[in-house]
Amino acid sequence: MMAKPDDRSDNVEKLQGMIEHTLENVSESKEALSESNAEERRRIHDKNLRRMDSIKGFRAEIADEIEFQKKNKSLDD
C-alpha cells in the first residue's frame, strides 16, 4: 500500500484557525478572571502564557510553510 502524498496546501489556513481559536480562549479566560480566586487567577495567567507561546510557534510554522510553498512553486514553474 502506497502512502498518500503530503498535502500541505491548506496548512497556513489551518494554523491561522488555530491561532484564532487560541486567542478566543485567552479572551474567554480573561473574562473569567474577575470571578476567580487568587489560585485560579494564577493558573489562568500561567495557561495564557503557554497559549501565547503556542501562538508564537504557530506563527513560526506559518512562516516556514509559506517559505516551503514559495520554494515548491518556483520548482514547479
N, C-alpha and C positions, 0 to 999 in steps of 0.2 A: 504494500500500500504506500503510495507516494504522499509525502507531506504537502499540505497546501502552501502555496507561496505566501509570504508575509505581506498582508495588505495594510499598509501604513497610510493610506490615502486620507483617512479621517482622524488620525491621531491628534492633530492640532485641535480640531473641534472637540474631541473627547476631553482633552486636557483643559481646554477653556471651560468646558462644562464642569469639570471637577473643581476648578478654581472658583467659579461662581457658587457652586454648592458649598464649598468650604467657607467662603465669605458670608454666605447666608447663615451658616452655623455659628460663625463668630458673632454676627449681628444678633442672632436669637439669644445666644448665651449672654451677651452684654445686657440685654433686656432683663434677663433673669437675675442679674447681679443685685438689683435693688431688693429683691425678695430673699436673698441668700445670707446665711451667717458667714462669719469670717472664714471658717474652714472651706465652705463651699465656694466662696469668692476666690480663695487661693487656688483651689482645684480648677475652677473655671479659667482663671488667669493663666495657670500653667498649661491647660489644654489649648487655650487660644494661642499661646506662644508656639506650641507644637504645630498647630494649624498653620500659623504664619510661616513656619519653617517648611511645611509641606508645600505651601503656595510658592515659595522660592524654588523648591525642587521642581514643581510643575512648570514654572516659567523657564527654568533651565532646560527641561525636557522639550518645551515648545521651541526654544531657540535651536536645540540640537536637531529636532525634527525638521524645522524649516531649512536648516543647512543641509540635511540629508536629502530633502526634496529638491533643493536647488542643484546639488551635485548630480542627482539622478536625472533631473530634467536636462541638464547640459549633456549628459551621456546619451540621452535618448535623441537629442537634436542632431 
